[in-house]
Amino acid sequence: MAKENTGQHHQTEARRKKLTLILGVSGLCILFYVLGAWQNNNVPASYSKMGCDTQSNPSSSSTSSSSSESLDFKSHNQDEFKETNQTIKYFEPCDLSLSEYTPCEDRQRGRRFDRNMMKYRERHCPSKDELLYCLIPPPPNYKIPFKWPQSRDYAWYDNIPHKELSVEKAVQNWIQVEGDRFRFPGGGTMFPRGADAYIDDIARLIPLTNGGIRTAIDTGCGVASFGAYLLKRDILAVSFAPRDTHEAQVQFALERGVPAIIGIMGSRRLPYPARAFDLAHCSRCLIPWFKNDGLYLMEVDRVLRPGGYWILSGPPINWKQYWRGWERTEEDLKQEQDSIEDVAKSLCWKKVIEKGDLSIWQKPINHIECKKLKQNNISPPICSSDNADSAWYKDLEPCVTPLPNTNNPEESAGGALEDWPDRAFAVPPRILRGTIQDISTEKFREDNEVWKERIAHYKKIVPELSRGRFRNIMDMNAYLGGFAASMLKYPSWVMNVVPVDAEKQTLGVIYERGLIGTNQDWCEGFSTYPRTYDMIHAGGVFSLYEKKCNLTLILLEMDRILRPEGTVLLRDNVEMLTKVEKIVKGMKWNTQIVDHEKGPYNPEKILVAVKTYWTGEPSNNNNNNN
């Protein structure tokens, strides 16, 4: 009899969960009140814990209660789920040798590809039989990273146990080992006095701190000290480097709380839209700018804004002073610099200055004069393609990306941008010009208001959001960048991802707001190391990809990216979130589904999840690549 009662109780609890997801707590309380369940005393005690009280106003109760105490990420009812045939698949840890696994930048797989134009270091994702269905383990003794701004200067050695750079780059002050931690002195190959002093040198040559320069790209970034010290000047840089012999460059950058991504100048376009960056930087980045008829500089030109700057330091700049130390001949270095100068001129760039170790060029604000020049058959020609923003797996083109037309020599092609910080909430030129279908000025402003309400709601269900707990944040489906813009007041940065499968390609708008991001196909791995983000936000991602690929693989990729004790906020319909919750319960995540900010009757809900802390075991030799 006791067994029978227990079974009935479990069935009742299962029905309660299903009703809770559909109606929200308030709706459920009203339903039981109407049915007279309270008078019959047939309601489990757990309903009272949810706030269903006959003395309270039912419409004021909700799973998204403003009190943080209502959030409980413990899995209280796993046995009940098993008994209602909702079998949870528990994922085992991968072998510890995979603790730094990057699925689409695997060096062994890369060896199968051509070395020409660095193709072997580009993205090459696993085939179906190479996919991993296990959890990437943190290294033993993994610690939660230092909080910003301490993280700019320190990282735990156990989190990235690589001493190679501290030895190889010792003289250049990239990184030093101090006991159980790394210290980042801020040095670099071409800035031995530190990145701060180096940036001050640049600021004496161009207007770096008046708000006109907000977004930057640092090619071959090392440990991203340039990007780290730009942040104090309100300049947000995307730092990128390949996964190569300088082990873990990008991993160190992200551990420091600095935006970075694995990437390389190879045979394909960078995954950014045209006219994205106010500034591009190369400090001895080892990119052969002069080769392939200047193809790599043409790509820099594509992603630079009208009037944007390109800064080069290191070989061949100032070769007359350094040629002996660089172990190259004067003739060789002079020829390289002359070649770069010729390519820059063919792109219609103007050389601003060369002083000491720095050389700076500027892109024109429009192509009125450049088109006249190209009429004389001066190569490279203006590209005939009309989709300059398209970049995902798109080959480089040996031509100059055309700027939007203008008849005024003083007008910035594509529309002028506001200075920072006004840029973040000013209507982006792409929207003003109507280049993104069905997104008007009014819709942009409405989206900003929506995000004010959503962030206020998020702060109630995740109070740590406003307290500096989350430094590195990813928005997997960023749309217009409203989430990132609403987070600007906090010590965080957001990698805004616009899926290549999204109905509207809005990454250009995001950059025009002074924010950063990238394109991504979520059926593939993201170009980052494991454990590099504190929080992941995703609205509608699973509904978008439900029929395109295996949702389990997307969730396993999220788990790879997320740090232990990291938080996930997923917005989607109830049915989809129920599927997702069932999967992530087998991934060592604690979860709770809460109501939409508009209340319990909205069909969209929010799944809040926390990844539990665990680490790999050195003695585990089992490879769970099933």
Buried (B, 14 or more C-beta within 10 A) or exposed (E): EEEEEEEEEBEBBBEBBEBBBBBBBBBBBBBBBEEEBBEEEEBEEEBEEBBBEEEEEBEEBBBBBEEEEBBEBEBEBEEBBEBBEBEBEEBBBBBBEBBBBBBBBBEEBBEEEEEEBBBBBBBBBBEEEEBBBBBBBBBBBBBBBBBBBEBBBBBBBBBBBBEEBBEBBEEBBBBBBEEEBBBBBBBBBBBEEBBBEBBBBBBEBBEBBEBBBBBBBBBBBBBBBBBBBBBEBEBBBBBBBBBBEBBBBBBBBBBBBBBBBBBBBBBBBBBBBBBBBBBBBBBBBEBBBBEBBBBBBBBBBBBBBBBBBBBBBBBBBBBEEBBEEBEBEEEEBBEBBEBBBEBBBBBBBEEBEBEEBBBBBBBBBBBBEBBEBBEEEEEBEBBEEEEBBBBBEEEBBEBBBBBBEBEEEEBBBBBEBBBBEEBBBBBBBBBBEEBBEEBEEEEBEEBBEBBEEBBEBBBBBBEEBBEEBBBBBBBBBBBBBBBBBBBBEBBBBBBBBBBBBBEEBBBBBBBBBBBBBBBBBBBBBBBBBBBBBBBBBBBBBBBBBBEEBBBBBBBBBBBBBBBBEBBBBBBBBBEBBBBBBBBBBBBBBBBBBBBBBEEBEEEBBBBBBBBEBEBBEEEBEEEBEE
